[in-house]
Amino acid sequence: MKPTEQTIQQVERAIRKIAQKFPADREADIMTDIHLRVTQESGEMVAYDDDDKEVNRCVIEQWIDNKDEDFYKSVTDILRTVLTRLHDTADNLSILKPYSFVLEDEDKEHIEELYVVDDDDTIIIDGELMEGLDKDLDDFFNDLMK
């Protein structure tokens, strides 16, 4: 699913509204994650804090009744792109570091860690980069043991 410009704008607006709940000039909350729950049928994206309190709710029109098999992979890519683009906003919430943005499905099942905010240069390595790593490590170990 290729995101429309409207989808990008709706996601950006949602991230900014989340940031408004945690302004940088306020004392930092003790949280570890911002949970983004996406429902494929309704297109709804709801943000929750660690205590399962709703922080923000929006509907992404392009996601309503989306039947793509790779729906959550596409959503992951879109959210990562937007969070990376809005890194100044995402990195400066009044939440004690480290914290992260996590994608969950409507059943609260963890799908993917989207974005980590830490004092150092922590990054998330996606599946494509890690693909085949086990085989490479096994081959390296086997060569080493010869």
C-alpha positions in Angstrom: 0.0 0.0 0.0 1.5 3.3 -1.1 0.4 6.0 1.3 -1.4 9.0 -0.1 -0.4 12.5 0.8 -3.6 12.7 2.9 -2.5 9.6 4.8 0.9 11.1 5.6 -0.7 14.4 6.7 -3.2 12.5 9.0 -0.4 10.5 10.6 1.8 13.6 11.0 -1.2 15.4 12.6 -1.7 12.5 15.0 2.0 12.5 16.1 1.9 16.2 16.7 -1.3 15.8 18.8 0.5 13.2 20.9 3.4 15.5 21.3 1.0 18.3 22.6 0.1 16.0 25.5 3.7 15.8 26.5 5.1 19.3 26.0 8.9 19.6 26.3 8.7 22.3 28.9 6.7 20.1 31.4 8.3 17.8 34.0 9.1 14.5 32.4 6.6 11.6 32.9 7.8 8.2 33.7 6.8 6.1 30.8 8.5 3.6 28.6 6.3 3.4 25.5 3.7 5.1 23.5 1.5 2.4 22.1 -0.1 3.0 18.7 -2.9 0.6 18.1 -4.2 0.3 14.5 -7.4 -1.3 13.5 -7.5 -2.6 10.0 -11.3 -2.6 9.6 -12.0 0.9 11.0 -8.7 2.6 10.0 -8.5 3.9 13.5 -5.2 4.6 15.1 -5.3 5.2 18.9 -2.3 6.2 21.0 -2.1 4.9 24.6 0.4 5.5 27.4 1.8 2.7 29.6 -1.3 2.7 31.8 -3.5 2.1 28.8 -4.9 5.6 29.0 -5.9 7.0 25.6 -3.6 9.9 24.5 -5.0 10.5 21.0 -7.4 8.9 18.5 -7.7 9.4 14.8 -9.0 7.7 11.7 -6.8 7.2 8.7 -9.1 7.1 5.7 -6.9 5.0 3.5 -6.7 2.3 6.1 -10.5 1.8 6.5 -11.4 -1.7 5.4 -7.9 -2.2 3.9 -7.7 -5.9 3.0 -3.9 -6.0 2.2 -2.2 -9.0 3.6 0.9 -6.9 4.3 -1.2 -4.1 6.0 0.8 -3.9 9.2 4.1 -4.0 7.3 2.9 -1.0 5.2 1.6 0.8 8.4 5.0 0.1 10.0 6.8 1.7 7.1 4.5 4.7 7.0 4.8 5.3 10.8 8.6 4.9 10.8 8.9 7.4 7.9 6.7 10.0 9.6 8.4 9.5 13.0 11.8 9.9 11.4 10.6 13.0 9.6 9.2 14.4 12.8 12.2 13.4 14.9 12.5 16.8 16.5 9.0 16.5 17.8 9.2 12.8 18.7 12.6 13.2 20.4 11.5 16.0 22.7 8.5 14.8 24.6 8.3 15.3 28.3 8.9 11.6 28.9 12.0 10.2 30.7 14.3 8.6 28.2 14.5 6.0 26.9 11.0 5.6 25.5 9.7 4.2 22.3 6.8 4.2 19.9 5.3 0.7 19.5 2.9 -0.6 16.9 0.2 -2.9 18.2 -2.9 -4.5 16.6 -6.4 -4.1 17.9 -5.9 -7.0 20.3 -2.9 -5.2 21.9 -0.5 -7.7 20.3 3.0 -6.2 19.8 3.8 -5.9 16.1 6.8 -3.8 15.8 9.0 -1.3 17.7 8.8 1.8 15.4 11.0 4.4 17.0 13.3 4.6 20.0 14.2 7.8 21.8 17.3 7.6 23.9 20.1 9.9 25.0 22.6 8.0 22.8 22.4 7.1 19.1 20.1 4.1 19.4 18.5 3.0 16.1 16.1 0.3 15.1 17.4 -2.3 12.7 14.5 -3.5 10.5 13.9 -7.0 9.3 15.4 -6.4 5.8 18.8 -5.6 7.2 18.7 -8.6 9.5 17.5 -11.0 6.9 20.0 -13.8 6.5 22.0 -12.8 9.5 21.6 -16.2 11.2 23.0 -18.0 8.2 25.9 -15.5 7.9 26.8 -16.0 11.5 26.6 -19.8 11.2 28.8 -19.7 8.1 31.3 -17.5 9.9 31.3 -19.8 13.0 31.8 -22.9 10.8 34.7 -21.3 9.0 36.2 -20.2 12.2 36.0 -23.7 13.7 37.8 -25.3 10.7 
